[in-house]
Amino acid sequence: MILKALVFQKQKGSNEITFDDKETLKAFQDIFSNAIREPGIVDIAEPEFNMDVV
């Protein structure tokens, strides 16, 4: 997986933050690559942010 950008935006609002520098994208890519799927059903609150992965 090669990330080109990550865009975070609040659910209620228009503030948007885009990460597209190589160092930050590498850090996120490492985090995603090392994630471990947990069994079960996720029961969490409504998210405050949306994340778009490009």
mmCIF entry with sequence, helices, sheets and N, C-alpha, C, O atoms, coordinates in Angstrom:
data_MODEL
# 
_entry.id   MODEL 
# 
_entity.id                         1 
_entity.type                       polymer 
_entity.pdbx_number_of_molecules   1 
# 
_entity_poly.entity_id                      1 
_entity_poly.type                           'polypeptide(L)' 
_entity_poly.nstd_linkage                   no 
_entity_poly.nstd_monomer                   no 
_entity_poly.pdbx_seq_one_letter_code       MILKALVFQKQKGSNEITFDDKETLKAFQDIFSNAIREPGIVDIAEPEFNMDVV 
_entity_poly.pdbx_seq_one_letter_code_can   MILKALVFQKQKGSNEITFDDKETLKAFQDIFSNAIREPGIVDIAEPEFNMDVV 
_entity_poly.pdbx_strand_id                 A 
# 
loop_
_entity_poly_seq.entity_id 
_entity_poly_seq.num 
_entity_poly_seq.mon_id 
_entity_poly_seq.hetero 
1 1  MET n 
1 2  ILE n 
1 3  LEU n 
1 4  LYS n 
1 5  ALA n 
1 6  LEU n 
1 7  VAL n 
1 8  PHE n 
1 9  GLN n 
1 10 LYS n 
1 11 GLN n 
1 12 LYS n 
1 13 GLY n 
1 14 SER n 
1 15 ASN n 
1 16 GLU n 
1 17 ILE n 
1 18 THR n 
1 19 PHE n 
1 20 ASP n 
1 21 ASP n 
1 22 LYS n 
1 23 GLU n 
1 24 THR n 
1 25 LEU n 
1 26 LYS n 
1 27 ALA n 
1 28 PHE n 
1 29 GLN n 
1 30 ASP n 
1 31 ILE n 
1 32 PHE n 
1 33 SER n 
1 34 ASN n 
1 35 ALA n 
1 36 ILE n 
1 37 ARG n 
1 38 GLU n 
1 39 PRO n 
1 40 GLY n 
1 41 ILE n 
1 42 VAL n 
1 43 ASP n 
1 44 ILE n 
1 45 ALA n 
1 46 GLU n 
1 47 PRO n 
1 48 GLU n 
1 49 PHE n 
1 50 ASN n 
1 51 MET n 
1 52 ASP n 
1 53 VAL n 
1 54 VAL n 
# 
_struct_asym.id          A 
_struct_asym.entity_id   1 
# 
_struct_conf.conf_type_id            HELX_P 
_struct_conf.id                      HELX_P1 
_struct_conf.pdbx_PDB_helix_id       AA1 
_struct_conf.beg_label_comp_id       LYS 
_struct_conf.beg_label_asym_id       A 
_struct_conf.beg_label_seq_id        22 
_struct_conf.pdbx_beg_PDB_ins_code   ? 
_struct_conf.end_label_comp_id       SER 
_struct_conf.end_label_asym_id       A 
_struct_conf.end_label_seq_id        33 
_struct_conf.pdbx_end_PDB_ins_code   ? 
_struct_conf.beg_auth_comp_id        LYS 
_struct_conf.beg_auth_asym_id        A 
_struct_conf.beg_auth_seq_id         22 
_struct_conf.end_auth_comp_id        SER 
_struct_conf.end_auth_asym_id        A 
_struct_conf.end_auth_seq_id         33 
_struct_conf.pdbx_PDB_helix_class    1 
_struct_conf.details                 ? 
_struct_conf.pdbx_PDB_helix_length   12 
# 
_struct_conf_type.id          HELX_P 
_struct_conf_type.criteria    ? 
_struct_conf_type.reference   ? 
# 
_struct_sheet.id               AA1 
_struct_sheet.type             ? 
_struct_sheet.number_strands   3 
_struct_sheet.details          ? 
# 
loop_
_struct_sheet_order.sheet_id 
_struct_sheet_order.range_id_1 
_struct_sheet_order.range_id_2 
_struct_sheet_order.offset 
_struct_sheet_order.sense 
AA1 1 2 ? anti-parallel 
AA1 2 3 ? anti-parallel 
# 
loop_
_struct_sheet_range.sheet_id 
_struct_sheet_range.id 
_struct_sheet_range.beg_label_comp_id 
_struct_sheet_range.beg_label_asym_id 
_struct_sheet_range.beg_label_seq_id 
_struct_sheet_range.pdbx_beg_PDB_ins_code 
_struct_sheet_range.end_label_comp_id 
_struct_sheet_range.end_label_asym_id 
_struct_sheet_range.end_label_seq_id 
_struct_sheet_range.pdbx_end_PDB_ins_code 
_struct_sheet_range.beg_auth_comp_id 
_struct_sheet_range.beg_auth_asym_id 
_struct_sheet_range.beg_auth_seq_id 
_struct_sheet_range.end_auth_comp_id 
_struct_sheet_range.end_auth_asym_id 
_struct_sheet_range.end_auth_seq_id 
AA1 1 GLU A 16 ? PHE A 19 ? GLU A 16 PHE A 19 
AA1 2 LEU A 6  ? LYS A 10 ? LEU A 6  LYS A 10 
AA1 3 PHE A 49 ? VAL A 53 ? PHE A 49 VAL A 53 
# 
loop_
_atom_site.group_PDB 
_atom_site.id 
_atom_site.type_symbol 
_atom_site.label_atom_id 
_atom_site.label_alt_id 
_atom_site.label_comp_id 
_atom_site.label_asym_id 
_atom_site.label_entity_id 
_atom_site.label_seq_id 
_atom_site.pdbx_PDB_ins_code 
_atom_site.Cartn_x 
_atom_site.Cartn_y 
_atom_site.Cartn_z 
_atom_site.occupancy 
_atom_site.B_iso_or_equiv 
_atom_site.pdbx_formal_charge 
_atom_site.auth_seq_id 
_atom_site.auth_comp_id 
_atom_site.auth_asym_id 
_atom_site.auth_atom_id 
_atom_site.pdbx_PDB_model_num 
ATOM 1   N N  . MET A 1 1  ? 0.858   -1.172  0.000  1.00 0.00 ? 1  MET A N  1 
ATOM 2   C CA . MET A 1 1  ? 0.000   0.000   0.000  1.00 0.00 ? 1  MET A CA 1 
ATOM 3   C C  . MET A 1 1  ? 0.906   1.237   0.000  1.00 0.00 ? 1  MET A C  1 
ATOM 4   O O  . MET A 1 1  ? 1.797   1.364   0.840  1.00 0.00 ? 1  MET A O  1 
ATOM 5   N N  . ILE A 1 2  ? 0.672   2.124   -0.928 1.00 0.00 ? 2  ILE A N  1 
ATOM 6   C CA . ILE A 1 2  ? 1.397   3.387   -0.976 1.00 0.00 ? 2  ILE A CA 1 
ATOM 7   C C  . ILE A 1 2  ? 0.411   4.513   -0.712 1.00 0.00 ? 2  ILE A C  1 
ATOM 8   O O  . ILE A 1 2  ? -0.539  4.713   -1.469 1.00 0.00 ? 2  ILE A O  1 
ATOM 9   N N  . LEU A 1 3  ? 0.647   5.246   0.370  1.00 0.00 ? 3  LEU A N  1 
ATOM 10  C CA . LEU A 1 3  ? -0.224  6.364   0.713  1.00 0.00 ? 3  LEU A CA 1 
ATOM 11  C C  . LEU A 1 3  ? 0.231   7.613   -0.029 1.00 0.00 ? 3  LEU A C  1 
ATOM 12  O O  . LEU A 1 3  ? 1.425   7.897   -0.116 1.00 0.00 ? 3  LEU A O  1 
ATOM 13  N N  . LYS A 1 4  ? -0.728  8.347   -0.556 1.00 0.00 ? 4  LYS A N  1 
ATOM 14  C CA . LYS A 1 4  ? -0.426  9.620   -1.205 1.00 0.00 ? 4  LYS A CA 1 
ATOM 15  C C  . LYS A 1 4  ? -0.849  10.788  -0.334 1.00 0.00 ? 4  LYS A C  1 
ATOM 16  O O  . LYS A 1 4  ? -0.242  11.858  -0.383 1.00 0.00 ? 4  LYS A O  1 
ATOM 17  N N  . ALA A 1 5  ? -1.903  10.583  0.473  1.00 0.00 ? 5  ALA A N  1 
ATOM 18  C CA . ALA A 1 5  ? -2.374  11.641  1.376  1.00 0.00 ? 5  ALA A CA 1 
ATOM 19  C C  . ALA A 1 5  ? -3.370  11.046  2.364  1.00 0.00 ? 5  ALA A C  1 
ATOM 20  O O  . ALA A 1 5  ? -4.025  10.040  2.090  1.00 0.00 ? 5  ALA A O  1 
ATOM 21  N N  . LEU A 1 6  ? -3.465  11.696  3.520  1.00 0.00 ? 6  LEU A N  1 
ATOM 22  C CA . LEU A 1 6  ? -4.491  11.403  4.515  1.00 0.00 ? 6  LEU A CA 1 
ATOM 23  C C  . LEU A 1 6  ? -5.203  12.715  4.799  1.00 0.00 ? 6  LEU A C  1 
ATOM 24  O O  . LEU A 1 6  ? -4.566  13.737  5.058  1.00 0.00 ? 6  LEU A O  1 
ATOM 25  N N  . VAL A 1 7  ? -6.522  12.678  4.748  1.00 0.00 ? 7  VAL A N  1 
ATOM 26  C CA . VAL A 1 7  ? -7.308  13.892  4.971  1.00 0.00 ? 7  VAL A CA 1 
ATOM 27  C C  . VAL A 1 7  ? -8.239  13.633  6.145  1.00 0.00 ? 7  VAL A C  1 
ATOM 28  O O  . VAL A 1 7  ? -9.049  12.707  6.112  1.00 0.00 ? 7  VAL A O  1 
ATOM 29  N N  . PHE A 1 8  ? -8.122  14.456  7.181  1.00 0.00 ? 8  PHE A N  1 
ATOM 30  C CA . PHE A 1 8  ? -8.974  14.376  8.360  1.00 0.00 ? 8  PHE A CA 1 
ATOM 31  C C  . PHE A 1 8  ? -9.919  15.568  8.351  1.00 0.00 ? 8  PHE A C  1 
ATOM 32  O O  . PHE A 1 8  ? -9.513  16.700  8.088  1.00 0.00 ? 8  PHE A O  1 
ATOM 33  N N  . GLN A 1 9  ? -11.196 15.294  8.645  1.00 0.00 ? 9  GLN A N  1 
ATOM 34  C CA . GLN A 1 9  ? -12.196 16.362  8.671  1.00 0.00 ? 9  GLN A CA 1 
ATOM 35  C C  . GLN A 1 9  ? -13.178 16.078  9.794  1.00 0.00 ? 9  GLN A C  1 
ATOM 36  O O  . GLN A 1 9  ? -13.591 14.935  9.992  1.00 0.00 ? 9  GLN A O  1 
ATOM 37  N N  . LYS A 1 10 ? -13.554 17.132  10.537 1.00 0.00 ? 10 LYS A N  1 
ATOM 38  C CA . LYS A 1 10 ? -14.541 16.984  11.599 1.00 0.00 ? 10 LYS A CA 1 
ATOM 39  C C  . LYS A 1 10 ? -15.881 16.579  10.995 1.00 0.00 ? 10 LYS A C  1 
ATOM 40  O O  . LYS A 1 10 ? -16.229 17.003  9.893  1.00 0.00 ? 10 LYS A O  1 
ATOM 41  N N  . GLN A 1 11 ? -16.627 15.756  11.727 1.00 0.00 ? 11 GLN A N  1 
ATOM 42  C CA . GLN A 1 11 ? -17.961 15.340  11.284 1.00 0.00 ? 11 GLN A CA 1 
ATOM 43  C C  . GLN A 1 11 ? -18.872 16.544  11.122 1.00 0.00 ? 11 GLN A C  1 
ATOM 44  O O  . GLN A 1 11 ? -19.596 16.662  10.133 1.00 0.00 ? 11 GLN A O  1 
ATOM 45  N N  . LYS A 1 12 ? -18.828 17.433  12.100 1.00 0.00 ? 12 LYS A N  1 
ATOM 46  C CA . LYS A 1 12 ? -19.701 18.611  12.081 1.00 0.00 ? 12 LYS A CA 1 
ATOM 47  C C  . LYS A 1 12 ? -18.832 19.840  11.916 1.00 0.00 ? 12 LYS A C  1 
ATOM 48  O O  . LYS A 1 12 ? -18.392 20.436  12.899 1.00 0.00 ? 12 LYS A O  1 
ATOM 49  N N  . GLY A 1 13 ? -18.587 20.213  10.689 1.00 0.00 ? 13 GLY A N  1 
ATOM 50  C CA . GLY A 1 13 ? -17.741 21.366  10.427 1.00 0.00 ? 13 GLY A CA 1 
ATOM 51  C C  . GLY A 1 13 ? -16.943 21.157  9.161  1.00 0.00 ? 13 GLY A C  1 
ATOM 52  O O  . GLY A 1 13 ? -17.007 20.100  8.534  1.00 0.00 ? 13 GLY A O  1 
ATOM 53  N N  . SER A 1 14 ? -16.201 22.167  8.798  1.00 0.00 ? 14 SER A N  1 
ATOM 54  C CA . SER A 1 14 ? -15.474 22.077  7.543  1.00 0.00 ? 14 SER A CA 1 
ATOM 55  C C  . SER A 1 14 ? -13.964 22.151  7.724  1.00 0.00 ? 14 SER A C  1 
ATOM 56  O O  . SER A 1 14 ? -13.232 22.226  6.737  1.00 0.00 ? 14 SER A O  1 
ATOM 57  N N  . ASN A 1 15 ? -13.479 22.131  8.972  1.00 0.00 ? 15 ASN A N  1 
ATOM 58  C CA . ASN A 1 15 ? -12.037 22.153  9.191  1.00 0.00 ? 15 ASN A CA 1 
ATOM 59  C C  . ASN A 1 15 ? -11.438 20.873  8.636  1.00 0.00 ? 15 ASN A C  1 
ATOM 60  O O  . ASN A 1 15 ? -11.870 19.774  8.982  1.00 0.00 ? 15 ASN A O  1 
ATOM 61  N N  . GLU A 1 16 ? -10.440 21.020  7.773  1.00 0.00 ? 16 GLU A N  1 
ATOM 62  C CA . GLU A 1 16 ? -9.826  19.869  7.128  1.00 0.00 ? 16 GLU A CA 1 
ATOM 63  C C  . GLU A 1 16 ? -8.319  19.948  7.295  1.00 0.00 ? 16 GLU A C  1 
ATOM 64  O O  . GLU A 1 16 ? -7.721  21.009  7.118  1.00 0.00 ? 16 GLU A O  1 
ATOM 65  N N  . ILE A 1 17 ? -7.710  18.821  7.637  1.00 0.00 ? 17 ILE A N  1 
ATOM 66  C CA . ILE A 1 17 ? -6.257  18.741  7.750  1.00 0.00 ? 17 ILE A CA 1 
ATOM 67  C C  . ILE A 1 17 ? -5.781  17.664  6.791  1.00 0.00 ? 17 ILE A C  1 
ATOM 68  O O  . ILE A 1 17 ? -6.278  16.538  6.817  1.00 0.00 ? 17 ILE A O  1 
ATOM 69  N N  . THR A 1 18 ? -4.822  18.006  5.950  1.00 0.00 ? 18 THR A N  1 
ATOM 70  C CA . THR A 1 18 ? -4.271  17.058  4.989  1.00 0.00 ? 18 THR A CA 1 
ATOM 71  C C  . THR A 1 18 ? -2.805  16.808  5.302  1.00 0.00 ? 18 THR A C  1 
ATOM 72  O O  . THR A 1 18 ? -2.023  17.742  5.478  1.00 0.00 ? 18 THR A O  1 
ATOM 73  N N  . PHE A 1 19 ? -2.445  15.529  5.370  1.00 0.00 ? 19 PHE A N  1 
ATOM 74  C CA . PHE A 1 19 ? -1.057  15.132  5.540  1.00 0.00 ? 19 PHE A CA 1 
ATOM 75  C C  . PHE A 1 19 ? -0.599  14.521  4.224  1.00 0.00 ? 19 PHE A C  1 
ATOM 76  O O  . PHE A 1 19 ? -1.169  13.531  3.765  1.00 0.00 ? 19 PHE A O  1 
ATOM 77  N N  . ASP A 1 20 ? 0.424   15.105  3.617  1.00 0.00 ? 20 ASP A N  1 
ATOM 78  C CA . ASP A 1 20 ? 0.922   14.540  2.369  1.00 0.00 ? 20 ASP A CA 1 
ATOM 79  C C  . ASP A 1 20 ? 2.450   14.529  2.283  1.00 0.00 ? 20 ASP A C  1 
ATOM 80  O O  . ASP A 1 20 ? 3.017   14.254  1.225  1.00 0.00 ? 20 ASP A O  1 
ATOM 81  N N  . ASP A 1 21 ? 3.116   14.833  3.412  1.00 0.00 ? 21 ASP A N  1 
ATOM 82  C CA . ASP A 1 21 ? 4.574   14.773  3.394  1.00 0.00 ? 21 ASP A CA 1 
ATOM 83  C C  . ASP A 1 21 ? 5.028   13.334  3.639  1.00 0.00 ? 21 ASP A C  1 
ATOM 84  O O  . ASP A 1 21 ? 4.363   12.579  4.348  1.00 0.00 ? 21 ASP A O  1 
ATOM 85  N N  . LYS A 1 22 ? 6.136   12.970  3.064  1.00 0.00 ? 22 LYS A N  1 
ATOM 86  C CA . LYS A 1 22 ? 6.606   11.582  3.080  1.00 0.00 ? 22 LYS A CA 1 
ATOM 87  C C  . LYS A 1 22 ? 6.824   11.037  4.491  1.00 0.00 ? 22 LYS A C  1 
ATOM 88  O O  . LYS A 1 22 ? 6.488   9.883   4.758  1.00 0.00 ? 22 LYS A O  1 
ATOM 89  N N  . GLU A 1 23 ? 7.375   11.834  5.388  1.00 0.00 ? 23 GLU A N  1 
ATOM 90  C CA . GLU A 1 23 ? 7.670   11.364  6.739  1.00 0.00 ? 23 GLU A CA 1 
ATOM 91  C C  . GLU A 1 23 ? 6.393   11.005  7.501  1.00 0.00 ? 23 GLU A C  1 
ATOM 92  O O  . GLU A 1 23 ? 6.329   9.956   8.142  1.00 0.00 ? 23 GLU A O  1 
ATOM 93  N N  . THR A 1 24 ? 5.388   11.861  7.435  1.00 0.00 ? 24 THR A N  1 
ATOM 94  C CA . THR A 1 24 ? 4.124   11.603  8.125  1.00 0.00 ? 24 THR A CA 1 
ATOM 95  C C  . THR A 1 24 ? 3.395   10.418  7.503  1.00 0.00 ? 24 THR A C  1 
ATOM 96  O O  . THR A 1 24 ? 2.862   9.574   8.223  1.00 0.00 ? 24 THR A O  1 
ATOM 97  N N  . LEU A 1 25 ? 3.366   10.345  6.181  1.00 0.00 ? 25 LEU A N  1 
ATOM 98  C CA . LEU A 1 25 ? 2.704   9.224   5.511  1.00 0.00 ? 25 LEU A CA 1 
ATOM 99  C C  . LEU A 1 25 ? 3.390   7.907   5.846  1.00 0.00 ? 25 LEU A C  1 
ATOM 100 O O  . LEU A 1 25 ? 2.715   6.890   6.004  1.00 0.00 ? 25 LEU A O  1 
ATOM 101 N N  . LYS A 1 26 ? 4.701   7.904   5.956  1.00 0.00 ? 26 LYS A N  1 
ATOM 102 C CA . LYS A 1 26 ? 5.438   6.692   6.322  1.00 0.00 ? 26 LYS A CA 1 
ATOM 103 C C  . LYS A 1 26 ? 5.040   6.256   7.736  1.00 0.00 ? 26 LYS A C  1 
ATOM 104 O O  . LYS A 1 26 ? 4.850   5.066   7.985  1.00 0.00 ? 26 LYS A O  1 
ATOM 105 N N  . ALA A 1 27 ? 4.913   7.203   8.651  1.00 0.00 ? 27 ALA A N  1 
ATOM 106 C CA . ALA A 1 27 ? 4.512   6.873   10.023 1.00 0.00 ? 27 ALA A CA 1 
ATOM 107 C C  . ALA A 1 27 ? 3.119   6.246   10.043 1.00 0.00 ? 27 ALA A C  1 
ATOM 108 O O  . ALA A 1 27 ? 2.906   5.236   10.714 1.00 0.00 ? 27 ALA A O  1 
ATOM 109 N N  . PHE A 1 28 ? 2.175   6.835   9.316  1.00 0.00 ? 28 PHE A N  1 
ATOM 110 C CA . PHE A 1 28 ? 0.819   6.268   9.255  1.00 0.00 ? 28 PHE A CA 1 
ATOM 111 C C  . PHE A 1 28 ? 0.832   4.902   8.580  1.00 0.00 ? 28 PHE A C  1 
ATOM 112 O O  . PHE A 1 28 ? 0.129   3.990   9.015  1.00 0.00 ? 28 PHE A O  1 
ATOM 113 N N  . GLN A 1 29 ? 1.624   4.755   7.523  1.00 0.00 ? 29 GLN A N  1 
ATOM 114 C CA . GLN A 1 29 ? 1.692   3.472   6.825  1.00 0.00 ? 29 GLN A CA 1 
ATOM 115 C C  . GLN A 1 29 ? 2.218   2.386   7.761  1.00 0.00 ? 29 GLN A C  1 
ATOM 116 O O  . GLN A 1 29 ? 1.725   1.258   7.739  1.00 0.00 ? 29 GLN A O  1 
ATOM 117 N N  . ASP A 1 30 ? 3.211   2.716   8.577  1.00 0.00 ? 30 ASP A N  1 
ATOM 118 C CA . ASP A 1 30 ? 3.728   1.756   9.559  1.00 0.00 ? 30 ASP A CA 1 
ATOM 119 C C  . ASP A 1 30 ? 2.647   1.374   10.566 1.00 0.00 ? 30 ASP A C  1 
ATOM 120 O O  . ASP A 1 30 ? 2.509   0.203   10.918 1.00 0.00 ? 30 ASP A O  1 
ATOM 121 N N  . ILE A 1 31 ? 1.887   2.354   11.026 1.00 0.00 ? 31 ILE A N  1 
ATOM 122 C CA . ILE A 1 31 ? 0.803   2.091   11.981 1.00 0.00 ? 31 ILE A CA 1 
ATOM 123 C C  . ILE A 1 31 ? -0.235  1.156   11.365 1.00 0.00 ? 31 ILE A C  1 
ATOM 124 O O  . ILE A 1 31 ? -0.633  0.172   11.987 1.00 0.00 ? 31 ILE A O  1 
ATOM 125 N N  . PHE A 1 32 ? -0.673  1.464   10.144 1.00 0.00 ? 32 PHE A N  1 
ATOM 126 C CA . PHE A 1 32 ? -1.695  0.638   9.483  1.00 0.00 ? 32 PHE A CA 1 
ATOM 127 C C  . PHE A 1 32 ? -1.172  -0.773  9.197  1.00 0.00 ? 32 PHE A C  1 
ATOM 128 O O  . PHE A 1 32 ? -1.903  -1.751  9.351  1.00 0.00 ? 32 PHE A O  1 
ATOM 129 N N  . SER A 1 33 ? 0.086   -0.874  8.785  1.00 0.00 ? 33 SER A N  1 
ATOM 130 C CA . SER A 1 33 ? 0.669   -2.170  8.431  1.00 0.00 ? 33 SER A CA 1 
ATOM 131 C C  . SER A 1 33 ? 0.829   -3.079  9.643  1.00 0.00 ? 33 SER A C  1 
ATOM 132 O O  . SER A 1 33 ? 0.792   -4.302  9.509  1.00 0.00 ? 33 SER A O  1 
ATOM 133 N N  . ASN A 1 34 ? 1.005   -2.497  10.817 1.00 0.00 ? 34 ASN A N  1 
ATOM 134 C CA . ASN A 1 34 ? 1.209   -3.291  12.021 1.00 0.00 ? 34 ASN A CA 1 
ATOM 135 C C  . ASN A 1 34 ? -0.055  -3.469  12.854 1.00 0.00 ? 34 ASN A C  1 
ATOM 136 O O  . ASN A 1 34 ? -0.003  -4.016  13.955 1.00 0.00 ? 34 ASN A O  1 
ATOM 137 N N  . ALA A 1 35 ? -1.178  -3.013  12.338 1.00 0.00 ? 35 ALA A N  1 
ATOM 138 C CA . ALA A 1 35 ? -2.439  -3.159  13.063 1.00 0.00 ? 35 ALA A CA 1 
ATOM 139 C C  . ALA A 1 35 ? -2.837  -4.639  13.111 1.00 0.00 ? 35 ALA A C  1 
ATOM 140 O O  . ALA A 1 35 ? -2.585  -5.398  12.175 1.00 0.00 ? 35 ALA A O  1 
ATOM 141 N N  . ILE A 1 36 ? -3.451  -5.017  14.201 1.00 0.00 ? 36 ILE A N  1 
ATOM 142 C CA . ILE A 1 36 ? -3.912  -6.393  14.377 1.00 0.00 ? 36 ILE A CA 1 
ATOM 143 C C  . ILE A 1 36 ? -5.426  -6.389  14.523 1.00 0.00 ? 36 ILE A C  1 
ATOM 144 O O  . ILE A 1 36 ? -5.978  -5.684  15.368 1.00 0.00 ? 36 ILE A O  1 
ATOM 145 N N  . ARG A 1 37 ? -6.084  -7.178  13.698 1.00 0.00 ? 37 ARG A N  1 
ATOM 146 C CA . ARG A 1 37 ? -7.541  -7.278  13.757 1.00 0.00 ? 37 ARG A CA 1 
ATOM 147 C C  . ARG A 1 37 ? -7.954  -7.980  15.039 1.00 0.00 ? 37 ARG A C  1 
ATOM 148 O O  . ARG A 1 37 ? -7.448  -9.052  15.368 1.00 0.00 ? 37 ARG A O  1 
ATOM 149 N N  . GLU A 1 38 ? -8.870  -7.366  15.750 1.00 0.00 ? 38 GLU A N  1 
ATOM 150 C CA . GLU A 1 38 ? -9.391  -7.946  16.983 1.00 0.00 ? 38 GLU A CA 1 
ATOM 151 C C  . GLU A 1 38 ? -10.738 -8.600  16.692 1.00 0.00 ? 38 GLU A C  1 
ATOM 152 O O  . GLU A 1 38 ? -11.550 -8.037  15.958 1.00 0.00 ? 38 GLU A O  1 
ATOM 153 N N  . PRO A 1 39 ? -10.985 -9.779  17.258 1.00 0.00 ? 39 PRO A N  1 
ATOM 154 C CA . PRO A 1 39 ? -12.279 -10.432 17.039 1.00 0.00 ? 39 PRO A CA 1 
ATOM 155 C C  . PRO A 1 39 ? -13.392 -9.713  17.786 1.00 0.00 ? 39 PRO A C  1 
ATOM 156 O O  . PRO A 1 39 ? -13.143 -8.993  18.753 1.00 0.00 ? 39 PRO A O  1 
ATOM 157 N N  . GLY A 1 40 ? -14.611 -9.914  17.330 1.00 0.00 ? 40 GLY A N  1 
ATOM 158 C CA . GLY A 1 40 ? -15.768 -9.365  18.030 1.00 0.00 ? 40 GLY A CA 1 
ATOM 159 C C  . GLY A 1 40 ? -16.408 -8.209  17.281 1.00 0.00 ? 40 GLY A C  1 
ATOM 160 O O  . GLY A 1 40 ? -16.025 -7.876  16.160 1.00 0.00 ? 40 GLY A O  1 
ATOM 161 N N  . ILE A 1 41 ? -17.382 -7.615  17.927 1.00 0.00 ? 41 ILE A N  1 
ATOM 162 C CA . ILE A 1 41 ? -18.139 -6.504  17.361 1.00 0.00 ? 41 ILE A CA 1 
ATOM 163 C C  . ILE A 1 41 ? -17.699 -5.221  18.049 1.00 0.00 ? 41 ILE A C  1 
ATOM 164 O O  . ILE A 1 41 ? -17.604 -5.163  19.275 1.00 0.00 ? 41 ILE A O  1 
ATOM 165 N N  . VAL A 1 42 ? -17.436 -4.209  17.263 1.00 0.00 ? 42 VAL A N  1 
ATOM 166 C CA . VAL A 1 42 ? -17.004 -2.928  17.816 1.00 0.00 ? 42 VAL A CA 1 
ATOM 167 C C  . VAL A 1 42 ? -18.231 -2.146  18.265 1.00 0.00 ? 42 VAL A C  1 
ATOM 168 O O  . VAL A 1 42 ? -19.161 -1.936  17.487 1.00 0.00 ? 42 VAL A O  1 
ATOM 169 N N  . ASP A 1 43 ? -18.228 -1.723  19.508 1.00 0.00 ? 43 ASP A N  1 
ATOM 170 C CA . ASP A 1 43 ? -19.334 -0.948  20.063 1.00 0.00 ? 43 ASP A CA 1 
ATOM 171 C C  . ASP A 1 43 ? -18.750 0.367   20.579 1.00 0.00 ? 43 ASP A C  1 
ATOM 172 O O  . ASP A 1 43 ? -18.349 0.477   21.738 1.00 0.00 ? 43 ASP A O  1 
ATOM 173 N N  . ILE A 1 44 ? -18.714 1.360   19.692 1.00 0.00 ? 44 ILE A N  1 
ATOM 174 C CA . ILE A 1 44 ? -18.095 2.630   20.052 1.00 0.00 ? 44 ILE A CA 1 
ATOM 175 C C  . ILE A 1 44 ? -19.040 3.779   19.761 1.00 0.00 ? 44 ILE A C  1 
ATOM 176 O O  . ILE A 1 44 ? -20.056 3.617   19.087 1.00 0.00 ? 44 ILE A O  1 
ATOM 177 N N  . ALA A 1 45 ? -18.687 4.936   20.280 1.00 0.00 ? 45 ALA A N  1 
ATOM 178 C CA . ALA A 1 45 ? -19.482 6.144   20.048 1.00 0.00 ? 45 ALA A CA 1 
ATOM 179 C C  . ALA A 1 45 ? -19.300 6.633   18.610 1.00 0.00 ? 45 ALA A C  1 
ATOM 180 O O  . ALA A 1 45 ? -18.378 6.210   17.912 1.00 0.00 ? 45 ALA A O  1 
ATOM 181 N N  . GLU A 1 46 ? -20.168 7.505   18.190 1.00 0.00 ? 46 GLU A N  1 
ATOM 182 C CA . GLU A 1 46 ? -20.073 8.131   16.875 1.00 0.00 ? 46 GLU A CA 1 
ATOM 183 C C  . GLU A 1 46 ? -18.732 8.855   16.764 1.00 0.00 ? 46 GLU A C  1 
ATOM 184 O O  . GLU A 1 46 ? -18.361 9.587   17.682 1.00 0.00 ? 46 GLU A O  1 
ATOM 185 N N  . PRO A 1 47 ? -17.998 8.675   15.672 1.00 0.00 ? 47 PRO A N  1 
ATOM 186 C CA . PRO A 1 47 ? -16.686 9.324   15.542 1.00 0.00 ? 47 PRO A CA 1 
ATOM 187 C C  . PRO A 1 47 ? -16.789 10.845  15.407 1.00 0.00 ? 47 PRO A C  1 
ATOM 188 O O  . PRO A 1 47 ? -17.769 11.369  14.878 1.00 0.00 ? 47 PRO A O  1 
ATOM 189 N N  . GLU A 1 48 ? -15.762 11.539  15.894 1.00 0.00 ? 48 GLU A N  1 
ATOM 190 C CA . GLU A 1 48 ? -15.704 12.987  15.761 1.00 0.00 ? 48 GLU A CA 1 
ATOM 191 C C  . GLU A 1 48 ? -15.109 13.403  14.420 1.00 0.00 ? 48 GLU A C  1 
ATOM 192 O O  . GLU A 1 48 ? -15.366 14.508  13.941 1.00 0.00 ? 48 GLU A O  1 
ATOM 193 N N  . PHE A 1 49 ? -14.310 12.517  13.811 1.00 0.00 ? 49 PHE A N  1 
ATOM 194 C CA . PHE A 1 49 ? -13.594 12.854  12.587 1.00 0.00 ? 49 PHE A CA 1 
ATOM 195 C C  . PHE A 1 49 ? -13.805 11.795  11.514 1.00 0.00 ? 49 PHE A C  1 
ATOM 196 O O  . PHE A 1 49 ? -14.059 10.630  11.819 1.00 0.00 ? 49 PHE A O  1 
ATOM 197 N N  . ASN A 1 50 ? -13.700 12.208  10.266 1.00 0.00 ? 50 ASN A N  1 
ATOM 198 C CA . ASN A 1 50 ? -13.629 11.305  9.131  1.00 0.00 ? 50 ASN A CA 1 
ATOM 199 C C  . ASN A 1 50 ? -12.188 11.297  8.652  1.00 0.00 ? 50 ASN A C  1 
ATOM 200 O O  . ASN A 1 50 ? -11.504 12.318  8.724  1.00 0.00 ? 50 ASN A O  1 
ATOM 201 N N  . MET A 1 51 ? -11.720 10.158  8.165  1.00 0.00 ? 51 MET A N  1 
ATOM 202 C CA . MET A 1 51 ? -10.379 10.071  7.603  1.00 0.00 ? 51 MET A CA 1 
ATOM 203 C C  . MET A 1 51 ? -10.486 9.486   6.213  1.00 0.00 ? 51 MET A C  1 
ATOM 204 O O  . MET A 1 51 ? -11.012 8.386   6.041  1.00 0.00 ? 51 MET A O  1 
ATOM 205 N N  . ASP A 1 52 ? -9.994  10.205  5.221  1.00 0.00 ? 52 ASP A N  1 
ATOM 206 C CA . ASP A 1 52 ? -9.933  9.705   3.850  1.00 0.00 ? 52 ASP A CA 1 
ATOM 207 C C  . ASP A 1 52 ? -8.495  9.330   3.551  1.00 0.00 ? 52 ASP A C  1 
ATOM 208 O O  . ASP A 1 52 ? -7.578  10.121  3.774  1.00 0.00 ? 52 ASP A O  1 
ATOM 209 N N  . VAL A 1 53 ? -8.301  8.120   3.043  1.00 0.00 ? 53 VAL A N  1 
ATOM 210 C CA . VAL A 1 53 ? -6.979  7.637   2.687  1.00 0.00 ? 53 VAL A CA 1 
ATOM 211 C C  . VAL A 1 53 ? -6.870  7.653   1.173  1.00 0.00 ? 53 VAL A C  1 
ATOM 212 O O  . VAL A 1 53 ? -7.683  7.053   0.471  1.00 0.00 ? 53 VAL A O  1 
ATOM 213 N N  . VAL A 1 54 ? -5.849  8.351   0.680  1.00 0.00 ? 54 VAL A N  1 
ATOM 214 C CA . VAL A 1 54 ? -5.645  8.460   -0.767 1.00 0.00 ? 54 VAL A CA 1 
ATOM 215 C C  . VAL A 1 54 ? -4.397  7.671   -1.131 1.00 0.00 ? 54 VAL A C  1 
ATOM 216 O O  . VAL A 1 54 ? -4.022  7.615   -2.301 1.00 0.00 ? 54 VAL A O  1 
# 
